[in-house]
Amino acid sequence: MNVTVIGAGYVGLVSGVCFADLGHHVMCVDVDATKVALLNSGGVPIYEPGLDALIARNRAAGRLKFSTSMAEGVAHAPLQFIAVGTPPDEDGAADLQYVLAAGRSIAQHMSEFTVIVNKSTVPVGTAGKVTAAVDEVLKQRGVAVDFAVVSNPEFLKEGAAIDDFMRPDRIVVGAAEGPLGDQAFEVMRKLYAPINRNHDRLMRMSIHSAELTKYAANAMLATRISFMNELANLADEVGADIEQVRLGIGSDSRIGYSFLYAGTGYGGSCFPKDVQALRRTAAEWGHPMRVLEAVEEANQHQFDVLVRKLRARLGDDLRGKTFAIWGLAFKPNTDDMRQAPSRHIIKELLSRGASVRAYDPVAKAEAQRSIALDFAGVPELLPRIVYVDTAADALQQADALLLVTEWKEFRGFDLQQVRQSLRQPLVFDGRNQYDPEAVAAAGLEYHGIGRGKPVGVDSASSAQ
């Protein structure tokens, strides 16, 4: 099949490349000429494991092309995916201007029955707005062309997006009732046939249900994270170990282990934005979502958890102190810095007079750009953060290590080397990656999230 994907951002690029790898002929269209030129030259604008090899393979096979021309993109295929950004407005609602602009551009050029697929994460009712935008342009052109708008939300985890696409838990398609909706659904069934052979993962539902499903899924996962973070904070107070609690509740088949890890809060491009957008949608219908209000509040509070622990140990005045930060991206296997907890932590540390030595395996460039924006109003603080090229470099003459993102390379790092490099033997584990007793045995003082009292040398002493 011929497929056009409008938007070569994270969702659009991963989806387009994976469709090409399934044997379809795909054209990705983006208004960013620099990005398109990079992709056509063999470069990749985002970090996602395996994506560069997949792009190279499918470009070489002639199944994958990149363009800035909407006319070319619409002429390429009667199946048009909209995968553009839906950033939050000031009130938290999803900004649909790019989605609607893509719909109008498709309508400006289409001349045959076209299936328009909303792949972007959009609130309930967006398909109707896209339909109205397309109808308006067709009337202006004075042409009658049949089309159907369907909802096909993505469920891709950054860092594992290719595997999620190729081995999905479900493929949700929202299609209207009637002949055009039926025709559109069969087009989608044919599109996904290569990954739908062993058992039928395709779920047809109403368009409104499909639009709500995406937000509901992310809101549920965000709720689990915030709930565990709240439990972890309680565990610290009562002397429990949240890791033991996690195993105790995760073994219940009704609960399971996924998204039960305590940490420094959720970030990224999806959870914060989607929770806000779902709350906004609910408010528009006069139905406040009190659970999600608490989820957001708990997550904002959790961004401060490492700094609170650090201040309790070293005091509020951090002038003259240097801290090593391991991990800047909001999660491993990505360079995504959107709503990353590290940004909040660094801002707090620098504002309290501290210096930072920061390391991330892939997010260095994106971190420098994002954090520079965070300090646009106080650029004089930026010289106090140094971005280094190795985890070992970050430790040099630091007063404590803060582990913020759980990259695999940190798991087996020599704890004796950590002890020898730090000025003070302090480890603040924001992801509960380490065994507290192993850290203590290396001569370090361990502070985790919900692990009870600190363990290790001088754990109750004041700052040196």
VOMI-451443 format. One record per residue (C-alpha): residue in one letter; x negated, y, z negated. Coordinates in steps of 0.5 Angstrom, whole numbers, plus 2048, in hexadecimal, padded with zeros to 3 digits. Example, Ala and Ser with C-alpha at 12.3 -4.5 7.8 and 13.67 -1.06 7.14 Angstrom:
a7E77F77F0s7E57FE7F2
//
This chain:
m800800800n7FE807801v7FE80B7FAt7FD8137F9v7FB8157F2i7FB81C7F1g7F781E7EBa7F081B7EAg7EF81C7E3y7EF8177DEv7F58137DFg7F68157E7l7EE8127E8v7EF80C7E4s7F680A7E7g7F380C7EEv7ED8087EEc7F08027EBf7F68027F0a7F08027F5d7ED7FC7F2l7F47F87F2g7F37F97FAh7F77FF7FBh7F58057FFv7F580B7FBm7F38127FCc7F28177F5v7F481E7F6d7F28247F2v7F282B7F2d7EB82B7EFa7E682C7F5t7E082B7F1k7E38247EEv7E58217F4a7DE8237F7l7DB81F7F1l7DF8197F2n7DE8197FAs7D681A7F9g7D68137F4g7D78177EDv7DC8167E8p7DF81C7E4i7E18187DEy7DD8127DAe7E180C7D9p7DE8057D9g7DD8027E0l7E18087E4d7DB80A7E8a7DA8037EAl7E18027ECi7E18097F0a7DB8077F4r7DD8007F6n7E48027F8r7E18087FCa7DC8047FFa7E27FF801g7E6805804r7EC8047FFl7EB80B7FBk7EA8127FEf7EA8197FAs7ED81F7FDt7F08267FBs7F5826801m7FC8257FFa7FE824806e7F981F807g7FB81B800v80381B802a802819809h7FD813806a803810803p80A810801l80880E7FAq8068147F6f8048147EFi80481A7EBa7FE81A7E6v7FD8217E4g7FC8247DDt8018267D9p7FE82A7D3p80182C7CDd8058337CDe8048387C7d80A8357C4g80782D7C5a80C82C7CBa8098297D1d80782E7D7l80A82B7DDq8088307E2y80382C7E5v8088267E6l80D82A7E9a80882E7EEa8068277F0g80D8257F1r80E82B7F6s80882A7F9i80A8237FBa8118257FDq80D82A802h80A825806m80E81E805s81281C80Ce81481580Af817811804t8128137FEv8128107F7i80F8157F2v80C8127ECn80B8167E6k8058137E3s8038197DEt8068197D7v80C81D7D8p81281E7D3v81981C7D4g81D81F7DAt8168207DEa81981C7E4g81F8207E4k81B8267E5v8168237EAt81C8217EEa81F8287EEa81882B7F0v8188267F6d81F8287F8e81E82F7F8v81882F7FCl81B82A801k82182F802q81D834803r819830809g82082F80Bv81F82780Ca822821809v81D81C806d81F816801f81B8167FBa81B8137F4v8178157EEv8158107E9s81280F7E2n80C80B7E2p80880D7DBe80180B7DAf7FE8077D4l7F78087D5k7F28087CFe7EC80C7D0g7E68087D0a7EA8027D2a7EE8057D8i7EC8007DDd7EE7FA7DAd7F47FD7D7f7F67FE7DEm7F47F87E1r7F77F47DBp7FD7F87D9d8027F67D3r8087F97D7i8097FD7DDv80F8027DCv8128047E2g8188097E1a81D8097E7a82480C7E8e82A8077EAg82C8077F1p8298057F8l82380A7F7g8218087F0d8218017F2q81D8027F8a8188067F4f8188017EFe8167FC7F4v8118007F7m80E8007F0r80E7F97EFk80A7F87F6l8057FD7F3y8047F97EDa8057F27F0p7FD7F07EFi7FD7F17E8n8047EE7E6r8037E77E9n8027E37E3h8087E67DFd80D7EB7E0r80B7F27DDl80F7F67E1m8147FA7DCr81A7FE7E0m81D8027DCs8218097DCi81D80F7DEh81E8127D7s81C80C7D4a81680B7D7e8148137D6l8158127CFt81280B7CEk80B80E7CFy80C8137CAa80F80E7C5a80980A7C6n80380F7C5a8078127BFm80880B7BCl80080A7BCa7FF8117BAt80480F7B4r8008097B2i7F980D7B2s7FC8127AEf7FF80D7A9m7F98097A8n7F58107A7e7FA8127A1l7F980B79Ea7F180C79Fn7F281279Bl7F680F796a7F1809795d7EB80E794e7EF81078Ev7F180A78Bg7EB80678Ca7EE801792d7EA7FF798i7EE80179Ee7EA7FC7A2q7ED7F779Ev7F47FA79Er7F47FA7A6l7F27F27A6g7F87F17A1i7FD7F57A5g7FB7F37ACs7FB7EC7ABd8037ED7ABs8057EB7B2r80A7F17B1i8057F67B0g7FE7F37B4y7F77F67B3s7F77FB7B9f7F78037B7l7F68017B0y7EF8047AFa7EE80A7ABg7EA8107ADt7E98177AEg7F08187B2y7F28177B9g7F081B7BFg7EF81B7C7s7F481D7CCc7FA8197CAf7FC8187C3p7FC81F7C1k7FF8227C7d80481C7C8v80681D7C0q8078247C1a80B8237C8l81081E7C5r8118227BFr8138287C3t8178247C7a81B8227C1a81C8297BFe81F82B7C5w8248267C4g8258287BDh8228227BAp81C8237B6m81781D7B5r81581E7AEv8108187AEl80C81B7B4e80C8217B0a80881D7ABv80481A7B0e8018207B2e8008237ACa7FD81D7A9n7F881D7AFq7F68247AEh7F58237A7q7F081D7A9f7EC8217AEd7E98247A7v7E881D7A3l7E081D7A5v7DF8247A3r7E382479Dk7DF81E79Bl7D882179Cr7DA827799a7DC823793r7D5820793l7D1826795g7D582C793d7D9831797d7D3835799l7CF83279Er7CA8377A0g7C38347A2k7C682D7A3t7C68297A9f7CA8237ABa7CA81E7B0i7D081C7B4w7D18167B8g7D68167BDl7D981C7C0a7DF8197C5f7E68187C2k7E48107C2p7DF80C7C5n7DE80A7CDt7E08117CFd7DE8187CFd7E481B7CEm7E48217C9r7EB8237C9q7ED8247C1a7E78207BFp7E68207B7s7DF8217B8r7E18287BBh7E582A7B4i7DF8277B0i7DA82B7B4k7DE8317B3e7DE8307ACl7D782F7AAl7D48347AEs7D98397ABr7D78377A4g7D08397A6a7CD8327A8s7C98307AEv7CB8297B3r7C78247B7a7CC8217BBy7CC81B7C0d7D08177C4p7CF8127C9v7D38157CFa7D681B7CDk7D08207CCa7D28257D2e7DA8257D0a7D88267C9q7D482C7CAr7D982F7CFs7DF82E7CAi7DC8307C4a7D98367C7l7E08387C8d7E28377C1f7DD83C7BFa7DE8417C4g7E08467BFv7DA8447BBp7D48437C0e7CF8447BAl7D183E7B7l7CF8397BDp7C78397BCr7C88357B6i7CB82F7BAv7C682B7BEy7C88267C3v7C28207C3d7C181A7C7t7C18147C2a7C48127BCa7BD8127B9d7BC8197BBa7C281C7B7l7C08197B0q7BA81D7B0q7B98217AAa7C18217A9d7C48217A2a7C981C7A4l7CC8177A9l7D38187ACl7D68137B0v7DC8167B4t7DD8117BAe7DB80A7BAw7D78087C0k7D48017C0e7CD8047C0f7CE8067B9r7D08007B6g7C97FC7B6f7C58027B5d7C08017B0l7C28047A9q7BB8047A6q7B98097ACv7BF80D7AAr7BD80D7A3q7B680F7A5s7B88147AAl7BD8187A5r7BB81D7A0q7C181B79Bp7C381379Cl7CA81579Dv7CF8127A2f7D68147A4d7D980F7A8g7DF8127ABr7E180B7AFn7E08067A9q7DB8037AEy7D68007A9d7D67FC7A3p7D580079De7D17FB799a7CC7FA79Fv7CB80279Fa7CA802798a7C57FC798a7C180179Dg7C0806798l7C680A79Be7CC80D797y7D380B79Bh7D980F79Cg7DE80C7A0i7E680E7A1g7EA80A79Cr7E480679Ag7E5808792k7DF80B78Fp7D980C792v7D4807791g7CC807792v7C780C78Ed7C981178As7D081178Da7D2815787s7CD81A787s7CD821789a7C982478Fq7C282478F
//
